[in-house]
Amino acid sequence: MKLFPCGHATHPQWRMAAGLVLAQLQAQMSLTDYASQPRLGLLYITDHYAPHAQALLDHLRQALPGVSDWAGTVGIGVAVNNAEYFDEPAMAIMLCDFKPEQYRVFSGVSPLPSAWADAALVHADPNTPDLTELIGEMAERTQQGYLFGGLSASRTRSVQFAVCAQNAGGAEVNGGVLEGGLSGVAFAPNVTLLSRVTQGCQPVAPEREISESDGHVVLKLAGEPTLEVMLDDLGISLKDPQKAIAVVRSTLVGLSAAGQSGVGRAGNLGNDVRVRHIIGLDPLRQGVAIAEHLEPGMRLTFCRRDVQAARADLVRVCAEIREALEPEMLSIEAINALSDDPVPTLPQAGQRIAGAVYVSCTGRGGPHFGGPSAELQIIRHALGDVPLVGFFAAGEIARNQLYGYTGVLTVFTTD
């Protein structure tokens, strides 16, 4: 498996952007280090191109007849190595060098067989009913129970791309452009990948156990009325409603499963914590309503978005991937980025990153990290100049959970 060709462009007209992307892909496919006959295309577009999704996909398939399978979706922004196209007409494509037996594109019209795959890249429509349950069911269809991906984010059509060469009808009936439900790519056990979740919030109060709840309403935390606990933690009072409302609106909650601590030793949110919005107060019962179905025993902490915490956690995630690969397994660009004394050649043994997928929340992006494309620049500094595509989502998927205000970074490695 060689490096994955990758291209990206922005232009008011999608045909012009497609032409620029195709030129990049074809140029890379002629290079020795890059795959010359990739079969799987990952396509991400911003919602400016969503009304033209079918024409765009048809154009790409005609221009790249060797790419038999396609998957992808739409976002408010798209991510590539070292750059973000946010709220502007843009597209990003990565052509993945997998063998036919190593992956399978799935969708509602071409379901994934149970226990066939080890992990799966998943795209989902945020308006799909019972979405959390569907994500859990999809995770159960993989051997490791591991998913990575995100929810489509669009102000027009929430389109998904799913073209499977093995499917004689199905997705072809819909032209490969779908709306609603889940789609994506499942990977066989012999596909080597590493995936990590990075949080974007910082706890502002101690973590406590939910001792009493009613649906979406937390009634008691550690035996105390939740509203009283929150007001005390945030230093506000209902006697000054304007200030209280402003503070509550800027506050989120981090939830973790019963018996699991969601706050690490350094005071940061753990990988398994799901960040949710506060959607209302219940003064009569002294409760706080959360955008999540709650169960007694779950653990909760109040938190806020924090730029420095988000940057530090993204660096941590990249470092974990770097450590898992070990120095001899990194690309030469990554070693140069991490060393004051760059080595002149790649080691003979080990592996390198063939390509990467990064899904980040629409509430993150460059401005949240301090400047345009700052989030992706952090990743490039840590991992080097590796092929990378992704999108800014309405919710992020990792393992069997739906997250918010997070980033999910996944890398594919090769000998």
C-alpha positions in Angstrom: 0.0 0.0 0.0 1.4 3.3 -1.1 0.7 6.9 -0.2 -2.9 8.0 -0.9 -3.2 10.7 -3.6 -5.0 13.8 -2.2 -6.3 17.0 -3.8 -8.3 20.0 -2.7 -9.5 23.3 -4.1 -11.9 26.2 -3.6 -13.8 28.0 -6.4 -17.3 29.5 -6.8 -17.9 27.0 -9.6 -17.7 23.3 -8.7 -16.4 22.3 -12.1 -13.4 24.6 -11.8 -12.7 23.2 -8.3 -13.0 19.7 -9.6 -10.6 20.4 -12.4 -8.0 21.7 -10.0 -8.4 18.7 -7.7 -8.2 16.2 -10.6 -5.0 17.8 -11.8 -3.4 17.3 -8.3 -4.6 13.7 -8.1 -3.3 12.8 -11.5 0.0 14.4 -10.9 0.5 12.5 -7.6 -0.7 9.2 -9.2 2.3 9.4 -11.6 4.8 9.6 -8.7 6.6 6.5 -7.5 5.6 6.9 -3.8 1.9 7.3 -4.5 -0.7 4.8 -5.5 -1.1 4.7 -9.2 -4.4 2.7 -9.3 -6.4 3.4 -6.2 -9.9 2.0 -6.0 -11.6 3.9 -3.2 -12.3 7.7 -3.2 -13.2 9.7 -0.1 -15.0 12.9 -1.2 -15.9 15.8 1.1 -17.6 19.0 0.0 -18.8 22.1 1.7 -22.5 22.8 1.6 -22.0 25.4 -1.2 -21.7 22.4 -3.6 -24.4 20.3 -2.0 -27.1 21.2 -4.6 -24.8 20.0 -7.3 -23.7 16.8 -5.5 -25.0 14.3 -8.2 -23.4 16.2 -11.1 -20.2 16.6 -9.2 -20.0 12.9 -8.4 -20.8 11.9 -12.0 -18.1 14.2 -13.2 -15.5 12.7 -10.9 -16.4 9.1 -11.7 -16.1 9.8 -15.4 -12.7 11.5 -15.0 -11.4 8.7 -12.7 -12.9 5.5 -14.1 -10.4 3.3 -12.1 -11.8 4.5 -8.8 -14.7 2.1 -8.5 -16.0 3.0 -5.0 -16.8 6.3 -3.4 -17.8 7.5 0.1 -18.1 10.9 1.7 -20.4 13.7 2.8 -20.9 17.4 3.2 -19.7 19.8 5.9 -19.7 23.4 6.8 -16.0 23.2 6.1 -13.6 20.6 4.7 -10.2 19.8 6.2 -6.9 18.9 4.4 -3.3 18.8 5.5 -2.4 22.2 6.9 -5.5 24.0 5.6 -9.2 24.5 6.3 -11.8 25.6 3.9 -14.5 27.0 6.2 -17.8 28.4 5.0 -16.6 28.7 1.4 -17.2 26.6 -1.7 -14.6 23.8 -1.6 -13.9 20.1 -2.0 -11.3 17.6 -0.9 -10.6 14.1 -2.3 -8.3 11.3 -1.1 -7.9 8.2 -3.2 -7.2 5.2 -0.9 -4.9 2.3 -2.0 -6.8 -0.7 -0.5 -7.3 -4.1 -2.1 -11.0 -5.0 -3.0 -11.2 -7.5 -0.1 -9.9 -5.0 2.4 -13.0 -2.7 2.5 -16.6 -2.3 1.6 -18.7 0.7 1.0 -22.1 0.5 2.8 -25.3 2.5 3.1 -29.0 2.0 3.7 -29.4 0.5 0.2 -26.2 -1.7 0.6 -26.0 -2.7 4.3 -22.9 -4.0 6.0 -22.8 -7.7 6.9 -22.5 -8.4 10.6 -19.0 -9.0 12.0 -17.4 -8.7 8.5 -15.3 -5.6 9.4 -12.9 -4.6 12.1 -13.7 -0.9 12.1 -15.7 1.6 9.9 -15.7 5.2 8.7 -19.3 6.4 9.2 -21.1 9.4 7.9 -24.6 10.1 9.1 -27.5 12.5 8.6 -28.1 14.4 11.9 -31.9 14.4 11.3 -32.0 10.6 11.3 -34.4 9.2 14.0 -32.9 7.2 16.8 -29.4 8.1 15.5 -27.6 7.2 18.8 -29.1 3.7 18.7 -28.2 3.3 15.0 -24.6 4.2 15.7 -24.5 1.6 18.5 -26.0 -1.0 16.3 -23.4 -0.2 13.6 -20.6 -0.6 16.0 -21.9 -4.0 17.0 -21.5 -5.0 13.3 -17.8 -4.6 13.6 -15.5 -7.0 15.4 -13.7 -4.3 17.4 -16.9 -2.2 17.9 -14.9 0.8 16.6 -16.4 3.6 14.4 -14.9 6.9 13.4 -16.5 9.7 11.4 -19.2 12.3 11.9 -22.6 13.9 11.1 -23.2 15.8 7.9 -23.3 19.6 8.4 -25.2 21.6 5.8 -27.5 24.6 5.4 -28.8 23.1 2.2 -28.8 19.3 1.5 -27.3 16.8 3.9 -25.9 14.6 1.2 -23.8 11.5 1.5 -21.8 9.7 -1.2 -21.9 5.9 -1.3 -20.9 4.0 -4.5 -20.1 0.3 -4.2 -18.7 -1.6 -7.2 -19.9 -4.9 -5.7 -23.5 -3.6 -5.7 -25.2 -4.3 -9.0 -28.2 -2.1 -8.2 -28.7 -0.5 -4.8 -26.6 2.7 -4.6 -26.4 2.9 -8.4 -30.2 3.4 -8.5 -29.7 6.5 -6.5 -26.7 7.6 -8.4 -24.5 7.2 -5.4 -25.9 10.3 -3.7 -28.0 9.6 -0.6 -29.8 11.6 2.1 -30.7 10.2 5.5 -29.4 7.3 7.5 -25.8 6.1 7.7 -23.2 5.3 5.1 -19.5 4.9 4.9 -16.6 2.4 4.5 -16.0 -0.7 6.6 -12.4 -2.0 6.8 -11.2 -5.6 7.1 -9.0 -6.7 10.1 -5.9 -6.6 7.9 -6.2 -2.8 7.4 -4.0 -1.1 10.0 -5.3 2.1 11.5 -4.9 4.2 14.6 -7.7 6.6 15.8 -7.9 9.0 18.7 -10.5 11.5 20.1 -9.5 15.0 21.1 -11.7 17.1 23.4 -12.3 20.9 23.1 -13.6 21.7 26.6 -12.2 22.2 30.1 -13.9 21.2 33.3 -14.9 24.1 35.6 -16.3 22.1 38.4 -15.7 18.7 40.2 -17.1 15.6 38.6 -20.1 14.1 40.4 -22.4 11.1 40.1 -26.0 11.6 38.9 -28.0 10.2 41.8 -31.4 11.0 40.4 -32.7 11.8 36.9 -35.9 11.9 34.9 -35.3 11.5 31.2 -33.2 14.5 30.1 -33.4 16.2 33.5 -30.7 15.8 36.2 -32.5 16.1 39.5 -29.7 15.4 41.9 -25.9 15.3 41.8 -24.2 13.3 44.6 -27.5 13.6 46.5 -27.8 17.4 46.2 -30.3 19.3 44.1 -28.7 19.8 40.7 -29.7 23.4 40.2 -28.2 24.4 43.5 -25.0 22.6 42.7 -24.7 24.2 39.3 -25.4 27.7 40.6 -22.7 27.2 43.3 -20.2 25.7 40.9 -20.6 28.6 38.4 -20.8 31.3 41.0 -24.1 32.7 39.9 -27.6 33.4 41.4 -31.1 33.4 40.0 -31.5 36.8 41.7 -29.4 38.2 38.9 -31.1 36.4 36.0 -29.3 38.2 33.1 -25.9 37.3 34.4 -27.0 33.8 35.3 -28.5 33.1 31.8 -25.4 34.4 30.1 -23.1 32.1 32.1 -25.4 29.0 31.7 -25.6 29.5 28.0 -21.8 29.4 27.8 -21.6 26.3 30.0 -21.7 22.7 28.8 -21.7 19.4 30.6 -19.4 16.4 30.2 -21.0 13.0 30.7 -19.3 9.7 31.2 -20.7 6.2 31.8 -21.4 4.8 35.3 -18.3 3.8 37.1 -16.0 5.7 34.7 -14.1 8.8 35.7 -14.4 11.4 32.9 -11.7 13.8 34.2 -8.0 12.9 33.9 -5.2 13.6 36.4 -4.3 16.8 34.6 -7.9 18.0 35.0 -8.8 17.5 31.3 -11.7 15.6 29.9 -11.1 12.0 29.1 -11.6 10.4 25.7 -14.9 8.8 26.6 -16.6 12.0 27.8 -19.5 13.2 25.7 -20.1 17.0 25.8 -23.7 18.1 25.7 -25.6 21.3 25.9 -27.7 22.5 28.8 -31.2 23.0 27.3 -33.2 24.3 30.2 -33.7 24.7 34.0 -36.4 23.2 36.2 -36.6 25.5 39.2 -39.7 23.6 40.6 -37.7 20.4 40.9 -34.3 22.0 41.2 -33.2 20.2 38.1 -31.2 20.9 35.0 -32.2 19.6 31.5 -29.4 18.2 29.3 -29.5 17.3 25.6 -29.0 13.6 26.4 -31.0 10.8 27.9 -29.7 10.3 31.4 -29.4 7.4 33.8 -28.6 7.4 37.6 -24.9 6.4 38.1 -23.6 8.4 35.1 -21.0 11.0 36.0 -21.3 14.7 35.1 -19.0 17.7 35.2 -19.7 21.3 34.1 -17.3 22.5 31.5 -16.6 25.3 28.9 -14.9 25.5 25.6 -11.3 26.5 26.1 -8.8 27.3 23.4 -5.7 26.4 25.3 -7.2 23.1 26.5 -8.3 22.3 22.9 -4.8 23.0 21.6 -3.1 21.0 24.3 -5.4 18.0 23.9 -4.9 18.0 20.1 -1.1 17.9 20.6 -1.6 15.1 23.1 -3.6 13.0 20.6 -1.0 13.5 17.9 1.7 12.6 20.4 -0.1 9.4 21.2 -0.3 8.4 17.5 3.3 9.3 17.2 4.3 7.2 20.1 2.2 4.3 18.8 4.0 4.4 15.5 7.4 5.0 17.1 10.0 7.3 15.6 11.2 4.7 13.0 7.6 4.4 11.7 7.0 8.1 10.9 7.4 9.8 7.6 10.5 11.8 7.0 8.5 15.0 7.1 7.1 14.1 10.6 10.6 13.3 11.9 11.9 16.6 10.6 9.0 18.4 12.2 9.7 16.9 15.6 13.5 17.1 15.6 16.1 19.9 15.7 18.5 17.6 13.9 16.5 16.2 11.0 17.7 12.8 9.7 18.6 12.6 6.0 16.8 9.4 5.1 13.9 7.2 6.2 14.8 4.1 8.3 14.6 0.8 6.4 12.3 -0.9 8.9 8.9 0.1 10.3 5.8 1.7 8.8 4.6 5.1 7.8 1.2 7.0 7.5 -0.3 6.3 4.1 -3.3 8.7 4.7 -5.4 10.2 7.4 -9.0 11.3 8.0 -9.9 14.1 10.4 -13.4 15.0 11.5 -13.8 18.1 13.7 -16.8 19.9 15.1 -18.2 23.0 13.4 -17.7 24.7 16.7 -13.9 24.3 16.5 -11.9 25.2 13.3 -9.1 27.6 12.9 -10.7 30.7 14.6 -11.2 28.7 17.8 -7.6 27.7 17.7 -6.3 31.2 17.2 -6.2 31.7 13.5 -7.2 30.4 10.0 -6.3 26.7 9.6 -4.6 26.7 13.0 -6.2 23.4 14.0 -4.9 21.5 10.9 -1.5 23.2 11.2 -1.1 21.6 14.6 -1.7 18.2 13.1 0.7 18.8 10.2 3.4 19.9 12.6 3.0 16.7 14.6 2.5 14.2 11.8 4.3 15.8 8.9 3.1 16.3 5.3 0.8 13.2 5.1 -2.2 12.9 2.9 -5.3 14.0 4.9 -8.9 14.9 4.2 -11.9 15.4 6.4 -14.8 17.7 7.2 -16.3 19.9 9.9 -19.3 18.0 11.3 -22.5 18.6 13.2 -21.4 15.8 15.6 -18.4 13.5 15.7 -18.5 9.7 15.9 -15.9 7.6 17.7 -16.1 4.1 19.1 -19.9 3.6 19.5 -20.7 7.1 20.7 -21.8 10.4 19.3 -19.6 13.3 20.5 -19.7 17.1 20.3 -16.9 19.8 20.3 -14.3 17.1 19.6 -12.0 16.1 16.8 -11.5 12.5 15.6 -8.1 11.8 14.0 -7.6 8.5 12.2 -4.4 7.4 10.3 -3.9 4.4 8.0 -0.4 2.9 8.2 1.6 0.9 5.7 4.9 -0.9 5.6 
